[in-house]
Structure formats: C-alpha cells, structure tokens
C-alpha cells in the first residue's frame, strides 16, 4: 500500500533502570553510566550460588506506580509491567501536549488510538504459595485435583486481569479516552518496534490522527528469570557494568532488566494544525521474518529488514547517519546482527544501549526507539558501554564517546532469536 500520510513523533516517555523519565535516561546514557546492579533479594540466595549469572540485572530504581496511575484502584488489576507502561505513556502523552487539543472543539478522541508491544506477563511465585499449600494432604503429597477449589479460596478474584498481555493498551486507552484503534503486538523482543510500526501504519492509512505506542517487559522478576532462558545470561563482572559486551565474541551473555517506553505519534497535518512540535519524522519501516536455522538470530532477517526499511524511507545505505542497535551481549545473536548489518550498512555508526540498561524483553524495542528519537532531536549520541573493550572491526563502527551530529537519518531495529526482525527509519523534523 502506498504511503499516504506523513507521520511524526511528538512525545517520548521512558521508565528504565537509569531512572524515571527521558531526561534522566538521556543524561546518564550520555555520561556513560549503567543501570546494572545486584538484584535485590537474589544476590545472597543460597539457591542461586551455582547460578551467579542470575543475580545481577537492570531494575527500575524508586519507581512508585501510585505517582502515575489514576484512579488508584486500577493498581489492583495491574502487574509491574502494566504500571511501567502506564507511567511511560502518561509522560509521552503529556510531553506531546495533545490533551489541550483534544479538549478543544477541534479534537476528536475517536481519532486517537493505542498499540503496545507485550509478551507473557508473570506473577510472583509468592502469589500462588498458599494456594499450592492447600493442595497438599496431611502427608505432604500434592493433589492436583484440589487446585481448583484452593485457587477459588486463596487467589484474588481478578488475578488474571493483572497478567493479560493486552492490558497495557487497554489501561492506557482508557486513561487517555482513546476511542480509536486499540491493539497489542506479541513478537518477543521485536514487540515494541512492531507496535510502533503498526501505529505508524494506522496513521498512514488515515484511520487515526494520534497514536500512543510503546512496549513493556520484565526479565528480572523471579518468575521471568525461572522461565526465560532464550539467551545465555552474563556472568557478573567487576564492575557490574562490564558484565555484557556488545558484539564481543567472548561475551558470556545478556544481563536481564525491566523497563517500558512510549511514544506519541501523529499525522504531520494534525501536528501542524494544533501547533505541535515534532521531535522526529517516521521515514520508513519494515518487518521481516527469516527463520534461524542454526543457533540464535538470523542475519538474513536483519539484513532484509534494514534494507527494506531504508528503501521505504528512500535512504541510500551509504547516507545512513546512525543505527540504534539490538546488540546485547549474546555472542551468537550479536554475531548474526553484525553479519546482517555488514551486508547492508557496513560503515554506519552504531549505538547499542541494551548493555547499559539490561534486556527488558518486549520493552527493548520501544526503549531503543525512544533513545533513537532523543538522538534525532538532540543531534548527539551517547557512548556504547564497554565499547573500549571491543576489538577493532572495520565492518562495524560502535560509538566509543559522546558523538555530535549531524544525524539526518537514524535507523532503529530489534530482532528475536527465532528470526523476526523489525526496523524503522527516523529523520530530522
């Protein structure tokens, strides 16, 4: 389908291991700081003495959902991932300044929608502890036949609503009274960027004027740690921030994290009419799948998504200014990424933020997109953490210091171990 409407990004919000909001995120990234630290309550766990790689991560400091969620009673049906998504979306919507326009006669909430990237959400094991205990007989044997009645007695009646993947888009849509398109994308680590692509497409097709989009994830909860082993986890280093090395063949793995980010997208016409200020333009995008046939990651999927996104944006590979990449310390998946980039954009400047923040699952793509918007609007890019430890590689240029623009076009992409890749190209407004 030919592109019919220009799309701009007018607001960004983020909740990450470097703090609450985009200002603290950007300041600390530019200073080369890290959000990686020992996980509270896990570092001294006897059960994890043989798994030290699970004792560090990027957790959100001093996050109080009560400061953002209204009405407060909604917290009863929100897990951690939902509250962080809610907080990030409120910041992005407020930063865009859309609410005043929607309250005017010109505003139309049926032309406002929400799309979020998500994944399986996990409750704490403690929530089920008393229920499981009721299923044991006097001798301590577990009887599955008792679970149904025990759950009815012990579990919170609305427990399931706390963990449905589509509830981020639901809560955010209710909060801003978005009566337009509402959707959730579940594509692993590519979910956040895929949601951004879907939101752009909705506006381009004329189905909405404003879309609030983002992604949220948590890989440091006890249930998430127990379930997710898509990647090898990094062994703790000294200092903690040196644990994950992007694009390094000797990297021991990924550091898990949590986080959420949201972006407000508008049609360029709607933005002009209400007097808004764009931070970046959406030039083009692509979502591609080439299954990984051996190991984690698909170089073919990365190359195809990046090449087709640049083609959609009418940008020559040689003129691409910057890439905000998915590199995270998984030597195998990073190698596939590096191979795919070398095939299409061998000399582009690359910034890899995940190693400073932690891998937050479905939130990764949205957080990286938020950083790409900040780089585009502020015309500088932070140093990649641990880049000084990387071997010289003529096929890839990783940011090693705070670098000034100009950055006319910035490409952001995410990809999964299975072979899903999504890329989006942003430009200066």
Secondary structure, DSSP 8 states (H G I E B T S, - for coil): ----S-EEEEEEEEEETTEESHHHHHHHHHTT----EE-TTTTT-GGGTT-GGGSEEB--TT--GGGT-SSGGGGGG--HHHHHHHHHHHHHHHHHT-HHHHHSTT--GGGEEEEEE-------THHHHHHHHHTB-TT--B-GGGHHHHHHHHS-TTGGGGG-TTHHHHHHHHHTT--S-EEEE--GGGHHHHHHHHHHHHHHTTS-SEEEEEEEEES-SHHHHHH--SS-B----SSGGGS--TT-TT---B-BBEEEEEEEEEEHHHHHHHT---SEEEEEEEEEE---SSSS--HHHHHHHHHHHHHHTT--GGG--EEE----S-HHHHHHHHHHHHHH-TT-EEE--HHHH-B-GGGHHHHHHHHHHHHHHHTEE---TTGGGS---TT-EE--S-EE---SEEEEEEE-TTSEEEEEEEE--
